């Protein structure tokens, strides 16, 4: 990861190592396919987002503005085969 960080910084732009890069390096070294890295990345983000939403619902005043909307796009299509 340090070599990749140095080379990317020299050729493109500074690329600091973060937890996602470290996770990718470990999974690569262990022989996991790239898709496994994507899945583990998503699992971590879902856990954090879930905790954030739970905290908002239980501890804070809701920040979302709710208002009625009316759909004005294309009419619904039949999903039955024609």
mmCIF file of the N, C-alpha and C atoms, coordinates in Angstrom:
data_MODEL
# 
_entry.id   MODEL 
# 
loop_
_atom_site.group_PDB 
_atom_site.id 
_atom_site.type_symbol 
_atom_site.label_atom_id 
_atom_site.label_alt_id 
_atom_site.label_comp_id 
_atom_site.label_asym_id 
_atom_site.label_entity_id 
_atom_site.label_seq_id 
_atom_site.pdbx_PDB_ins_code 
_atom_site.Cartn_x 
_atom_site.Cartn_y 
_atom_site.Cartn_z 
_atom_site.occupancy 
_atom_site.B_iso_or_equiv 
_atom_site.pdbx_formal_charge 
_atom_site.auth_seq_id 
_atom_site.auth_comp_id 
_atom_site.auth_asym_id 
_atom_site.auth_atom_id 
_atom_site.pdbx_PDB_model_num 
ATOM 1   N N  . UNK A 1 1  ? 0.832   -1.191  0.000   1.00 0.00 ? 1  UNK A N  1 
ATOM 2   C CA . UNK A 1 1  ? 0.000   0.000   0.000   1.00 0.00 ? 1  UNK A CA 1 
ATOM 3   C C  . UNK A 1 1  ? 0.871   1.247   0.000   1.00 0.00 ? 1  UNK A C  1 
ATOM 4   N N  . UNK A 1 2  ? 1.974   1.202   0.753   1.00 0.00 ? 2  UNK A N  1 
ATOM 5   C CA . UNK A 1 2  ? 2.850   2.388   0.768   1.00 0.00 ? 2  UNK A CA 1 
ATOM 6   C C  . UNK A 1 2  ? 3.444   2.649   -0.617  1.00 0.00 ? 2  UNK A C  1 
ATOM 7   N N  . UNK A 1 3  ? 3.816   1.579   -1.326  1.00 0.00 ? 3  UNK A N  1 
ATOM 8   C CA . UNK A 1 3  ? 4.347   1.733   -2.677  1.00 0.00 ? 3  UNK A CA 1 
ATOM 9   C C  . UNK A 1 3  ? 3.305   2.305   -3.625  1.00 0.00 ? 3  UNK A C  1 
ATOM 10  N N  . UNK A 1 4  ? 2.079   1.805   -3.535  1.00 0.00 ? 4  UNK A N  1 
ATOM 11  C CA . UNK A 1 4  ? 0.984   2.316   -4.360  1.00 0.00 ? 4  UNK A CA 1 
ATOM 12  C C  . UNK A 1 4  ? 0.710   3.777   -4.031  1.00 0.00 ? 4  UNK A C  1 
ATOM 13  N N  . UNK A 1 5  ? 0.710   4.107   -2.749  1.00 0.00 ? 5  UNK A N  1 
ATOM 14  C CA . UNK A 1 5  ? 0.484   5.490   -2.321  1.00 0.00 ? 5  UNK A CA 1 
ATOM 15  C C  . UNK A 1 5  ? 1.551   6.419   -2.914  1.00 0.00 ? 5  UNK A C  1 
ATOM 16  N N  . UNK A 1 6  ? 2.818   6.006   -2.845  1.00 0.00 ? 6  UNK A N  1 
ATOM 17  C CA . UNK A 1 6  ? 3.908   6.839   -3.357  1.00 0.00 ? 6  UNK A CA 1 
ATOM 18  C C  . UNK A 1 6  ? 3.831   6.997   -4.870  1.00 0.00 ? 6  UNK A C  1 
ATOM 19  N N  . UNK A 1 7  ? 3.570   5.894   -5.577  1.00 0.00 ? 7  UNK A N  1 
ATOM 20  C CA . UNK A 1 7  ? 3.509   5.941   -7.041  1.00 0.00 ? 7  UNK A CA 1 
ATOM 21  C C  . UNK A 1 7  ? 2.326   6.773   -7.528  1.00 0.00 ? 7  UNK A C  1 
ATOM 22  N N  . UNK A 1 8  ? 1.163   6.609   -6.911  1.00 0.00 ? 8  UNK A N  1 
ATOM 23  C CA . UNK A 1 8  ? -0.012  7.405   -7.300  1.00 0.00 ? 8  UNK A CA 1 
ATOM 24  C C  . UNK A 1 8  ? 0.230   8.880   -7.016  1.00 0.00 ? 8  UNK A C  1 
ATOM 25  N N  . UNK A 1 9  ? 0.856   9.180   -5.902  1.00 0.00 ? 9  UNK A N  1 
ATOM 26  C CA . UNK A 1 9  ? 1.149   10.579  -5.568  1.00 0.00 ? 9  UNK A CA 1 
ATOM 27  C C  . UNK A 1 9  ? 2.108   11.193  -6.575  1.00 0.00 ? 9  UNK A C  1 
ATOM 28  N N  . UNK A 1 10 ? 3.063   10.401  -7.060  1.00 0.00 ? 10 UNK A N  1 
ATOM 29  C CA . UNK A 1 10 ? 4.036   10.912  -8.025  1.00 0.00 ? 10 UNK A CA 1 
ATOM 30  C C  . UNK A 1 10 ? 3.417   11.107  -9.405  1.00 0.00 ? 10 UNK A C  1 
ATOM 31  N N  . UNK A 1 11 ? 2.521   10.229  -9.808  1.00 0.00 ? 11 UNK A N  1 
ATOM 32  C CA . UNK A 1 11 ? 1.998   10.280  -11.171 1.00 0.00 ? 11 UNK A CA 1 
ATOM 33  C C  . UNK A 1 11 ? 0.667   11.002  -11.321 1.00 0.00 ? 11 UNK A C  1 
ATOM 34  N N  . UNK A 1 12 ? -0.182  10.948  -10.281 1.00 0.00 ? 12 UNK A N  1 
ATOM 35  C CA . UNK A 1 12 ? -1.529  11.501  -10.433 1.00 0.00 ? 12 UNK A CA 1 
ATOM 36  C C  . UNK A 1 12 ? -1.786  12.609  -9.422  1.00 0.00 ? 12 UNK A C  1 
ATOM 37  N N  . UNK A 1 13 ? -1.983  12.203  -8.186  1.00 0.00 ? 13 UNK A N  1 
ATOM 38  C CA . UNK A 1 13 ? -2.258  13.144  -7.109  1.00 0.00 ? 13 UNK A CA 1 
ATOM 39  C C  . UNK A 1 13 ? -2.035  12.421  -5.785  1.00 0.00 ? 13 UNK A C  1 
ATOM 40  N N  . UNK A 1 14 ? -1.949  13.156  -4.687  1.00 0.00 ? 14 UNK A N  1 
ATOM 41  C CA . UNK A 1 14 ? -1.777  12.487  -3.395  1.00 0.00 ? 14 UNK A CA 1 
ATOM 42  C C  . UNK A 1 14 ? -2.923  11.503  -3.132  1.00 0.00 ? 14 UNK A C  1 
ATOM 43  N N  . UNK A 1 15 ? -2.560  10.316  -2.708  1.00 0.00 ? 15 UNK A N  1 
ATOM 44  C CA . UNK A 1 15 ? -3.532  9.262   -2.445  1.00 0.00 ? 15 UNK A CA 1 
ATOM 45  C C  . UNK A 1 15 ? -3.227  8.669   -1.066  1.00 0.00 ? 15 UNK A C  1 
ATOM 46  N N  . UNK A 1 16 ? -3.707  9.305   -0.004  1.00 0.00 ? 16 UNK A N  1 
ATOM 47  C CA . UNK A 1 16 ? -3.407  8.794   1.330   1.00 0.00 ? 16 UNK A CA 1 
ATOM 48  C C  . UNK A 1 16 ? -4.068  7.445   1.576   1.00 0.00 ? 16 UNK A C  1 
ATOM 49  N N  . UNK A 1 17 ? -3.383  6.606   2.310   1.00 0.00 ? 17 UNK A N  1 
ATOM 50  C CA . UNK A 1 17 ? -3.934  5.295   2.650   1.00 0.00 ? 17 UNK A CA 1 
ATOM 51  C C  . UNK A 1 17 ? -5.012  5.480   3.712   1.00 0.00 ? 17 UNK A C  1 
ATOM 52  N N  . UNK A 1 18 ? -6.172  4.887   3.476   1.00 0.00 ? 18 UNK A N  1 
ATOM 53  C CA . UNK A 1 18 ? -7.244  4.919   4.467   1.00 0.00 ? 18 UNK A CA 1 
ATOM 54  C C  . UNK A 1 18 ? -7.669  3.477   4.747   1.00 0.00 ? 18 UNK A C  1 
ATOM 55  N N  . UNK A 1 19 ? -8.682  3.294   5.538   1.00 0.00 ? 19 UNK A N  1 
ATOM 56  C CA . UNK A 1 19 ? -9.110  1.954   5.912   1.00 0.00 ? 19 UNK A CA 1 
ATOM 57  C C  . UNK A 1 19 ? -9.559  1.145   4.701   1.00 0.00 ? 19 UNK A C  1 
ATOM 58  N N  . UNK A 1 20 ? -10.175 1.782   3.727   1.00 0.00 ? 20 UNK A N  1 
ATOM 59  C CA . UNK A 1 20 ? -10.628 1.066   2.539   1.00 0.00 ? 20 UNK A CA 1 
ATOM 60  C C  . UNK A 1 20 ? -9.448  0.551   1.725   1.00 0.00 ? 20 UNK A C  1 
ATOM 61  N N  . UNK A 1 21 ? -8.410  1.358   1.591   1.00 0.00 ? 21 UNK A N  1 
ATOM 62  C CA . UNK A 1 21 ? -7.208  0.909   0.883   1.00 0.00 ? 21 UNK A CA 1 
ATOM 63  C C  . UNK A 1 21 ? -6.504  -0.205  1.623   1.00 0.00 ? 21 UNK A C  1 
ATOM 64  N N  . UNK A 1 22 ? -6.430  -0.091  2.938   1.00 0.00 ? 22 UNK A N  1 
ATOM 65  C CA . UNK A 1 22 ? -5.805  -1.142  3.740   1.00 0.00 ? 22 UNK A CA 1 
ATOM 66  C C  . UNK A 1 22 ? -6.596  -2.443  3.623   1.00 0.00 ? 22 UNK A C  1 
ATOM 67  N N  . UNK A 1 23 ? -7.921  -2.356  3.671   1.00 0.00 ? 23 UNK A N  1 
ATOM 68  C CA . UNK A 1 23 ? -8.767  -3.538  3.525   1.00 0.00 ? 23 UNK A CA 1 
ATOM 69  C C  . UNK A 1 23 ? -8.550  -4.173  2.154   1.00 0.00 ? 23 UNK A C  1 
ATOM 70  N N  . UNK A 1 24 ? -8.478  -3.367  1.115   1.00 0.00 ? 24 UNK A N  1 
ATOM 71  C CA . UNK A 1 24 ? -8.245  -3.892  -0.228  1.00 0.00 ? 24 UNK A CA 1 
ATOM 72  C C  . UNK A 1 24 ? -6.901  -4.613  -0.304  1.00 0.00 ? 24 UNK A C  1 
ATOM 73  N N  . UNK A 1 25 ? -5.872  -4.041  0.309   1.00 0.00 ? 25 UNK A N  1 
ATOM 74  C CA . UNK A 1 25 ? -4.550  -4.664  0.282   1.00 0.00 ? 25 UNK A CA 1 
ATOM 75  C C  . UNK A 1 25 ? -4.552  -6.001  1.011   1.00 0.00 ? 25 UNK A C  1 
ATOM 76  N N  . UNK A 1 26 ? -5.183  -6.061  2.164   1.00 0.00 ? 26 UNK A N  1 
ATOM 77  C CA . UNK A 1 26 ? -5.235  -7.311  2.929   1.00 0.00 ? 26 UNK A CA 1 
ATOM 78  C C  . UNK A 1 26 ? -6.011  -8.372  2.165   1.00 0.00 ? 26 UNK A C  1 
ATOM 79  N N  . UNK A 1 27 ? -7.159  -8.011  1.628   1.00 0.00 ? 27 UNK A N  1 
ATOM 80  C CA . UNK A 1 27 ? -7.958  -8.980  0.872   1.00 0.00 ? 27 UNK A CA 1 
ATOM 81  C C  . UNK A 1 27 ? -7.210  -9.468  -0.366  1.00 0.00 ? 27 UNK A C  1 
ATOM 82  N N  . UNK A 1 28 ? -6.498  -8.578  -1.033  1.00 0.00 ? 28 UNK A N  1 
ATOM 83  C CA . UNK A 1 28 ? -5.703  -8.972  -2.198  1.00 0.00 ? 28 UNK A CA 1 
ATOM 84  C C  . UNK A 1 28 ? -4.621  -9.961  -1.798  1.00 0.00 ? 28 UNK A C  1 
ATOM 85  N N  . UNK A 1 29 ? -3.909  -9.650  -0.719  1.00 0.00 ? 29 UNK A N  1 
ATOM 86  C CA . UNK A 1 29 ? -2.864  -10.551 -0.239  1.00 0.00 ? 29 UNK A CA 1 
ATOM 87  C C  . UNK A 1 29 ? -3.414  -11.916 0.155   1.00 0.00 ? 29 UNK A C  1 
ATOM 88  N N  . UNK A 1 30 ? -4.648  -11.958 0.629   1.00 0.00 ? 30 UNK A N  1 
ATOM 89  C CA . UNK A 1 30 ? -5.269  -13.222 1.020   1.00 0.00 ? 30 UNK A CA 1 
ATOM 90  C C  . UNK A 1 30 ? -5.874  -13.981 -0.159  1.00 0.00 ? 30 UNK A C  1 
ATOM 91  N N  . UNK A 1 31 ? -5.853  -13.368 -1.345  1.00 0.00 ? 31 UNK A N  1 
ATOM 92  C CA . UNK A 1 31 ? -6.344  -14.044 -2.536  1.00 0.00 ? 31 UNK A CA 1 
ATOM 93  C C  . UNK A 1 31 ? -7.819  -13.870 -2.823  1.00 0.00 ? 31 UNK A C  1 
ATOM 94  N N  . UNK A 1 32 ? -8.472  -12.933 -2.153  1.00 0.00 ? 32 UNK A N  1 
ATOM 95  C CA . UNK A 1 32 ? -9.895  -12.705 -2.407  1.00 0.00 ? 32 UNK A CA 1 
ATOM 96  C C  . UNK A 1 32 ? -10.090 -11.991 -3.739  1.00 0.00 ? 32 UNK A C  1 
ATOM 97  N N  . UNK A 1 33 ? -11.185 -12.279 -4.447  1.00 0.00 ? 33 UNK A N  1 
ATOM 98  C CA . UNK A 1 33 ? -11.472 -11.555 -5.691  1.00 0.00 ? 33 UNK A CA 1 
ATOM 99  C C  . UNK A 1 33 ? -11.926 -10.124 -5.383  1.00 0.00 ? 33 UNK A C  1 
ATOM 100 N N  . UNK A 1 34 ? -11.781 -9.206  -6.329  1.00 0.00 ? 34 UNK A N  1 
ATOM 101 C CA . UNK A 1 34 ? -12.181 -7.810  -6.096  1.00 0.00 ? 34 UNK A CA 1 
ATOM 102 C C  . UNK A 1 34 ? -13.627 -7.653  -5.622  1.00 0.00 ? 34 UNK A C  1 
ATOM 103 N N  . UNK A 1 35 ? -14.531 -8.502  -6.085  1.00 0.00 ? 35 UNK A N  1 
ATOM 104 C CA . UNK A 1 35 ? -15.938 -8.384  -5.668  1.00 0.00 ? 35 UNK A CA 1 
ATOM 105 C C  . UNK A 1 35 ? -16.088 -8.557  -4.164  1.00 0.00 ? 35 UNK A C  1 
ATOM 106 N N  . UNK A 1 36 ? -15.259 -9.380  -3.560  1.00 0.00 ? 36 UNK A N  1 
ATOM 107 C CA . UNK A 1 36 ? -15.319 -9.564  -2.105  1.00 0.00 ? 36 UNK A CA 1 
ATOM 108 C C  . UNK A 1 36 ? -14.981 -8.258  -1.393  1.00 0.00 ? 36 UNK A C  1 
ATOM 109 N N  . UNK A 1 37 ? -14.038 -7.523  -1.936  1.00 0.00 ? 37 UNK A N  1 
ATOM 110 C CA . UNK A 1 37 ? -13.697 -6.225  -1.352  1.00 0.00 ? 37 UNK A CA 1 
ATOM 111 C C  . UNK A 1 37 ? -14.861 -5.258  -1.417  1.00 0.00 ? 37 UNK A C  1 
ATOM 112 N N  . UNK A 1 38 ? -15.555 -5.250  -2.540  1.00 0.00 ? 38 UNK A N  1 
ATOM 113 C CA . UNK A 1 38 ? -16.732 -4.377  -2.682  1.00 0.00 ? 38 UNK A CA 1 
ATOM 114 C C  . UNK A 1 38 ? -17.794 -4.749  -1.654  1.00 0.00 ? 38 UNK A C  1 
ATOM 115 N N  . UNK A 1 39 ? -18.038 -6.039  -1.493  1.00 0.00 ? 39 UNK A N  1 
ATOM 116 C CA . UNK A 1 39 ? -19.070 -6.486  -0.553  1.00 0.00 ? 39 UNK A CA 1 
ATOM 117 C C  . UNK A 1 39 ? -18.713 -6.118  0.888   1.00 0.00 ? 39 UNK A C  1 
ATOM 118 N N  . UNK A 1 40 ? -17.468 -6.333  1.279   1.00 0.00 ? 40 UNK A N  1 
ATOM 119 C CA . UNK A 1 40 ? -17.067 -5.982  2.644   1.00 0.00 ? 40 UNK A CA 1 
ATOM 120 C C  . UNK A 1 40 ? -17.113 -4.471  2.868   1.00 0.00 ? 40 UNK A C  1 
ATOM 121 N N  . UNK A 1 41 ? -16.759 -3.704  1.859   1.00 0.00 ? 41 UNK A N  1 
ATOM 122 C CA . UNK A 1 41 ? -16.861 -2.250  1.943   1.00 0.00 ? 41 UNK A CA 1 
ATOM 123 C C  . UNK A 1 41 ? -18.314 -1.841  2.188   1.00 0.00 ? 41 UNK A C  1 
ATOM 124 N N  . UNK A 1 42 ? -19.240 -2.439  1.441   1.00 0.00 ? 42 UNK A N  1 
ATOM 125 C CA . UNK A 1 42 ? -20.656 -2.108  1.574   1.00 0.00 ? 42 UNK A CA 1 
ATOM 126 C C  . UNK A 1 42 ? -21.184 -2.493  2.952   1.00 0.00 ? 42 UNK A C  1 
ATOM 127 N N  . UNK A 1 43 ? -20.776 -3.657  3.460   1.00 0.00 ? 43 UNK A N  1 
ATOM 128 C CA . UNK A 1 43 ? -21.223 -4.098  4.789   1.00 0.00 ? 43 UNK A CA 1 
ATOM 129 C C  . UNK A 1 43 ? -20.837 -3.068  5.841   1.00 0.00 ? 43 UNK A C  1 
ATOM 130 N N  . UNK A 1 44 ? -19.617 -2.578  5.781   1.00 0.00 ? 44 UNK A N  1 
ATOM 131 C CA . UNK A 1 44 ? -19.185 -1.567  6.738   1.00 0.00 ? 44 UNK A CA 1 
ATOM 132 C C  . UNK A 1 44 ? -19.976 -0.276  6.633   1.00 0.00 ? 44 UNK A C  1 
ATOM 133 N N  . UNK A 1 45 ? -20.263 0.149   5.415   1.00 0.00 ? 45 UNK A N  1 
ATOM 134 C CA . UNK A 1 45 ? -21.027 1.387   5.225   1.00 0.00 ? 45 UNK A CA 1 
ATOM 135 C C  . UNK A 1 45 ? -22.466 1.224   5.708   1.00 0.00 ? 45 UNK A C  1 
ATOM 136 N N  . UNK A 1 46 ? -23.058 0.069   5.458   1.00 0.00 ? 46 UNK A N  1 
ATOM 137 C CA . UNK A 1 46 ? -24.441 -0.166  5.892   1.00 0.00 ? 46 UNK A CA 1 
ATOM 138 C C  . UNK A 1 46 ? -24.528 -0.130  7.411   1.00 0.00 ? 46 UNK A C  1 
ATOM 139 N N  . UNK A 1 47 ? -23.563 -0.739  8.084   1.00 0.00 ? 47 UNK A N  1 
ATOM 140 C CA . UNK A 1 47 ? -23.567 -0.724  9.554   1.00 0.00 ? 47 UNK A CA 1 
ATOM 141 C C  . UNK A 1 47 ? -23.484 0.705   10.079  1.00 0.00 ? 47 UNK A C  1 
ATOM 142 N N  . UNK A 1 48 ? -22.606 1.511   9.514   1.00 0.00 ? 48 UNK A N  1 
ATOM 143 C CA . UNK A 1 48 ? -22.478 2.900   9.955   1.00 0.00 ? 48 UNK A CA 1 
ATOM 144 C C  . UNK A 1 48 ? -23.722 3.715   9.671   1.00 0.00 ? 48 UNK A C  1 
ATOM 145 N N  . UNK A 1 49 ? -24.297 3.547   8.501   1.00 0.00 ? 49 UNK A N  1 
ATOM 146 C CA . UNK A 1 49 ? -25.509 4.276   8.139   1.00 0.00 ? 49 UNK A CA 1 
ATOM 147 C C  . UNK A 1 49 ? -26.677 3.874   9.033   1.00 0.00 ? 49 UNK A C  1 
ATOM 148 N N  . UNK A 1 50 ? -26.789 2.581   9.317   1.00 0.00 ? 50 UNK A N  1 
ATOM 149 C CA . UNK A 1 50 ? -27.844 2.099   10.209  1.00 0.00 ? 50 UNK A CA 1 
ATOM 150 C C  . UNK A 1 50 ? -27.729 2.729   11.586  1.00 0.00 ? 50 UNK A C  1 
ATOM 151 N N  . UNK A 1 51 ? -26.535 2.786   12.121  1.00 0.00 ? 51 UNK A N  1 
ATOM 152 C CA . UNK A 1 51 ? -26.323 3.401   13.438  1.00 0.00 ? 51 UNK A CA 1 
ATOM 153 C C  . UNK A 1 51 ? -26.677 4.882   13.407  1.00 0.00 ? 51 UNK A C  1 
ATOM 154 N N  . UNK A 1 52 ? -26.316 5.562   12.321  1.00 0.00 ? 52 UNK A N  1 
ATOM 155 C CA . UNK A 1 52 ? -26.624 6.992   12.206  1.00 0.00 ? 52 UNK A CA 1 
ATOM 156 C C  . UNK A 1 52 ? -28.131 7.240   12.165  1.00 0.00 ? 52 UNK A C  1 
ATOM 157 N N  . UNK A 1 53 ? -28.839 6.447   11.392  1.00 0.00 ? 53 UNK A N  1 
ATOM 158 C CA . UNK A 1 53 ? -30.289 6.605   11.296  1.00 0.00 ? 53 UNK A CA 1 
ATOM 159 C C  . UNK A 1 53 ? -30.950 6.283   12.632  1.00 0.00 ? 53 UNK A C  1 
ATOM 160 N N  . UNK A 1 54 ? -30.503 5.215   13.287  1.00 0.00 ? 54 UNK A N  1 
ATOM 161 C CA . UNK A 1 54 ? -31.054 4.850   14.589  1.00 0.00 ? 54 UNK A CA 1 
ATOM 162 C C  . UNK A 1 54 ? -30.848 5.984   15.590  1.00 0.00 ? 54 UNK A C  1 
ATOM 163 N N  . UNK A 1 55 ? -29.655 6.568   15.593  1.00 0.00 ? 55 UNK A N  1 
ATOM 164 C CA . UNK A 1 55 ? -29.374 7.669   16.511  1.00 0.00 ? 55 UNK A CA 1 
ATOM 165 C C  . UNK A 1 55 ? -30.275 8.870   16.212  1.00 0.00 ? 55 UNK A C  1 
ATOM 166 N N  . UNK A 1 56 ? -30.465 9.161   14.947  1.00 0.00 ? 56 UNK A N  1 
ATOM 167 C CA . UNK A 1 56 ? -31.325 10.296  14.588  1.00 0.00 ? 56 UNK A CA 1 
ATOM 168 C C  . UNK A 1 56 ? -32.752 10.066  15.074  1.00 0.00 ? 56 UNK A C  1 
ATOM 169 N N  . UNK A 1 57 ? -33.261 8.864   14.866  1.00 0.00 ? 57 UNK A N  1 
ATOM 170 C CA . UNK A 1 57 ? -34.639 8.568   15.273  1.00 0.00 ? 57 UNK A CA 1 
ATOM 171 C C  . UNK A 1 57 ? -34.821 8.573   16.785  1.00 0.00 ? 57 UNK A C  1 
ATOM 172 N N  . UNK A 1 58 ? -33.800 8.170   17.523  1.00 0.00 ? 58 UNK A N  1 
ATOM 173 C CA . UNK A 1 58 ? -33.969 8.013   18.968  1.00 0.00 ? 58 UNK A CA 1 
ATOM 174 C C  . UNK A 1 58 ? -33.476 9.190   19.786  1.00 0.00 ? 58 UNK A C  1 
ATOM 175 N N  . UNK A 1 59 ? -32.537 9.978   19.284  1.00 0.00 ? 59 UNK A N  1 
ATOM 176 C CA . UNK A 1 59 ? -31.922 11.013  20.119  1.00 0.00 ? 59 UNK A CA 1 
ATOM 177 C C  . UNK A 1 59 ? -32.092 12.434  19.615  1.00 0.00 ? 59 UNK A C  1 
ATOM 178 N N  . UNK A 1 60 ? -32.364 12.604  18.349  1.00 0.00 ? 60 UNK A N  1 
ATOM 179 C CA . UNK A 1 60 ? -32.359 13.951  17.793  1.00 0.00 ? 60 UNK A CA 1 
ATOM 180 C C  . UNK A 1 60 ? -33.708 14.301  17.180  1.00 0.00 ? 60 UNK A C  1 
ATOM 181 N N  . UNK A 1 61 ? -33.903 15.584  17.036  1.00 0.00 ? 61 UNK A N  1 
ATOM 182 C CA . UNK A 1 61 ? -35.083 16.066  16.324  1.00 0.00 ? 61 UNK A CA 1 
ATOM 183 C C  . UNK A 1 61 ? -34.918 15.680  14.852  1.00 0.00 ? 61 UNK A C  1 
ATOM 184 N N  . UNK A 1 62 ? -35.925 15.071  14.251  1.00 0.00 ? 62 UNK A N  1 
ATOM 185 C CA . UNK A 1 62 ? -35.808 14.671  12.846  1.00 0.00 ? 62 UNK A CA 1 
ATOM 186 C C  . UNK A 1 62 ? -35.447 15.857  11.950  1.00 0.00 ? 62 UNK A C  1 
ATOM 187 N N  . UNK A 1 63 ? -34.522 15.634  11.036  1.00 0.00 ? 63 UNK A N  1 
ATOM 188 C CA . UNK A 1 63 ? -34.041 16.706  10.173  1.00 0.00 ? 63 UNK A CA 1 
ATOM 189 C C  . UNK A 1 63 ? -34.655 16.651  8.786   1.00 0.00 ? 63 UNK A C  1 
ATOM 190 N N  . UNK A 1 64 ? -35.419 15.649  8.519   1.00 0.00 ? 64 UNK A N  1 
ATOM 191 C CA . UNK A 1 64 ? -35.986 15.519  7.183   1.00 0.00 ? 64 UNK A CA 1 
ATOM 192 C C  . UNK A 1 64 ? -37.285 16.324  7.066   1.00 0.00 ? 64 UNK A C  1 
ATOM 193 N N  . UNK A 1 65 ? -37.410 17.038  5.980   1.00 0.00 ? 65 UNK A N  1 
ATOM 194 C CA . UNK A 1 65 ? -38.618 17.805  5.705   1.00 0.00 ? 65 UNK A CA 1 
ATOM 195 C C  . UNK A 1 65 ? -39.540 16.904  4.898   1.00 0.00 ? 65 UNK A C  1 
ATOM 196 N N  . UNK A 1 66 ? -40.761 16.766  5.338   1.00 0.00 ? 66 UNK A N  1 
ATOM 197 C CA . UNK A 1 66 ? -41.718 15.916  4.642   1.00 0.00 ? 66 UNK A CA 1 
ATOM 198 C C  . UNK A 1 66 ? -42.820 16.786  4.055   1.00 0.00 ? 66 UNK A C  1 
ATOM 199 N N  . UNK A 1 67 ? -43.124 16.564  2.801   1.00 0.00 ? 67 UNK A N  1 
ATOM 200 C CA . UNK A 1 67 ? -44.200 17.293  2.154   1.00 0.00 ? 67 UNK A CA 1 
ATOM 201 C C  . UNK A 1 67 ? -44.814 16.397  1.089   1.00 0.00 ? 67 UNK A C  1 
ATOM 202 N N  . UNK A 1 68 ? -46.066 16.655  0.785   1.00 0.00 ? 68 UNK A N  1 
ATOM 203 C CA . UNK A 1 68 ? -46.768 15.865  -0.209  1.00 0.00 ? 68 UNK A CA 1 
ATOM 204 C C  . UNK A 1 68 ? -46.244 16.177  -1.601  1.00 0.00 ? 68 UNK A C  1 
ATOM 205 N N  . UNK A 1 69 ? -46.084 15.141  -2.398  1.00 0.00 ? 69 UNK A N  1 
ATOM 206 C CA . UNK A 1 69 ? -45.667 15.310  -3.786  1.00 0.00 ? 69 UNK A CA 1 
ATOM 207 C C  . UNK A 1 69 ? -46.605 14.513  -4.677  1.00 0.00 ? 69 UNK A C  1 
ATOM 208 N N  . UNK A 1 70 ? -46.712 14.932  -5.901  1.00 0.00 ? 70 UNK A N  1 
ATOM 209 C CA . UNK A 1 70 ? -47.539 14.230  -6.871  1.00 0.00 ? 70 UNK A CA 1 
ATOM 210 C C  . UNK A 1 70 ? -46.664 13.882  -8.064  1.00 0.00 ? 70 UNK A C  1 
ATOM 211 N N  . UNK A 1 71 ? -46.624 12.601  -8.424  1.00 0.00 ? 71 UNK A N  1 
ATOM 212 C CA . UNK A 1 71 ? -45.819 12.140  -9.551  1.00 0.00 ? 71 UNK A CA 1 
ATOM 213 C C  . UNK A 1 71 ? -46.393 12.682  -10.852 1.00 0.00 ? 71 UNK A C  1 
ATOM 214 N N  . UNK A 1 72 ? -45.526 13.251  -11.693 1.00 0.00 ? 72 UNK A N  1 
ATOM 215 C CA . UNK A 1 72 ? -46.002 13.812  -12.957 1.00 0.00 ? 72 UNK A CA 1 
ATOM 216 C C  . UNK A 1 72 ? -45.225 13.251  -14.149 1.00 0.00 ? 72 UNK A C  1 
ATOM 217 N N  . UNK A 1 73 ? -44.635 12.073  -13.969 1.00 0.00 ? 73 UNK A N  1 
ATOM 218 C CA . UNK A 1 73 ? -43.867 11.452  -15.045 1.00 0.00 ? 73 UNK A CA 1 
ATOM 219 C C  . UNK A 1 73 ? -44.736 10.603  -15.950 1.00 0.00 ? 73 UNK A C  1 
ATOM 220 N N  . UNK A 1 74 ? -44.087 9.710   -16.660 1.00 0.00 ? 74 UNK A N  1 
ATOM 221 C CA . UNK A 1 74 ? -44.779 8.818   -17.587 1.00 0.00 ? 74 UNK A CA 1 
ATOM 222 C C  . UNK A 1 74 ? -45.788 7.964   -16.828 1.00 0.00 ? 74 UNK A C  1 
ATOM 223 N N  . UNK A 1 75 ? -46.919 7.634   -17.460 1.00 0.00 ? 75 UNK A N  1 
ATOM 224 C CA . UNK A 1 75 ? -47.895 6.769   -16.807 1.00 0.00 ? 75 UNK A CA 1 
ATOM 225 C C  . UNK A 1 75 ? -47.325 5.360   -16.613 1.00 0.00 ? 75 UNK A C  1 
ATOM 226 N N  . UNK A 1 76 ? -47.856 4.648   -15.646 1.00 0.00 ? 76 UNK A N  1 
ATOM 227 C CA . UNK A 1 76 ? -47.385 3.303   -15.352 1.00 0.00 ? 76 UNK A CA 1 
ATOM 228 C C  . UNK A 1 76 ? -47.619 2.386   -16.543 1.00 0.00 ? 76 UNK A C  1 
ATOM 229 N N  . UNK A 1 77 ? -46.678 1.464   -16.776 1.00 0.00 ? 77 UNK A N  1 
ATOM 230 C CA . UNK A 1 77 ? -46.808 0.484   -17.849 1.00 0.00 ? 77 UNK A CA 1 
ATOM 231 C C  . UNK A 1 77 ? -47.237 -0.842  -17.269 1.00 0.00 ? 77 UNK A C  1 
ATOM 232 N N  . UNK A 1 78 ? -47.885 -1.629  -18.071 1.00 0.00 ? 78 UNK A N  1 
ATOM 233 C CA . UNK A 1 78 ? -48.267 -2.975  -17.657 1.00 0.00 ? 78 UNK A CA 1 
ATOM 234 C C  . UNK A 1 78 ? -47.034 -3.860  -17.696 1.00 0.00 ? 78 UNK A C  1 
ATOM 235 N N  . UNK A 1 79 ? -46.823 -4.689  -16.695 1.00 0.00 ? 79 UNK A N  1 
ATOM 236 C CA . UNK A 1 79 ? -45.677 -5.574  -16.661 1.00 0.00 ? 79 UNK A CA 1 
ATOM 237 C C  . UNK A 1 79 ? -45.975 -6.932  -17.274 1.00 0.00 ? 79 UNK A C  1 
ATOM 238 N N  . UNK A 1 80 ? -47.216 -7.145  -17.696 1.00 0.00 ? 80 UNK A N  1 
ATOM 239 C CA . UNK A 1 80 ? -47.594 -8.397  -18.343 1.00 0.00 ? 80 UNK A CA 1 
ATOM 240 C C  . UNK A 1 80 ? -47.024 -8.426  -19.757 1.00 0.00 ? 80 UNK A C  1 
ATOM 241 N N  . UNK A 1 81 ? -46.634 -9.625  -20.223 1.00 0.00 ? 81 UNK A N  1 
ATOM 242 C CA . UNK A 1 81 ? -46.104 -9.727  -21.579 1.00 0.00 ? 81 UNK A CA 1 
ATOM 243 C C  . UNK A 1 81 ? -47.226 -9.461  -22.589 1.00 0.00 ? 81 UNK A C  1 
ATOM 244 N N  . UNK A 1 82 ? -46.856 -8.849  -23.662 1.00 0.00 ? 82 UNK A N  1 
ATOM 245 C CA . UNK A 1 82 ? -47.843 -8.434  -24.656 1.00 0.00 ? 82 UNK A CA 1 
ATOM 246 C C  . UNK A 1 82 ? -48.041 -9.460  -25.730 1.00 0.00 ? 82 UNK A C  1 
# 
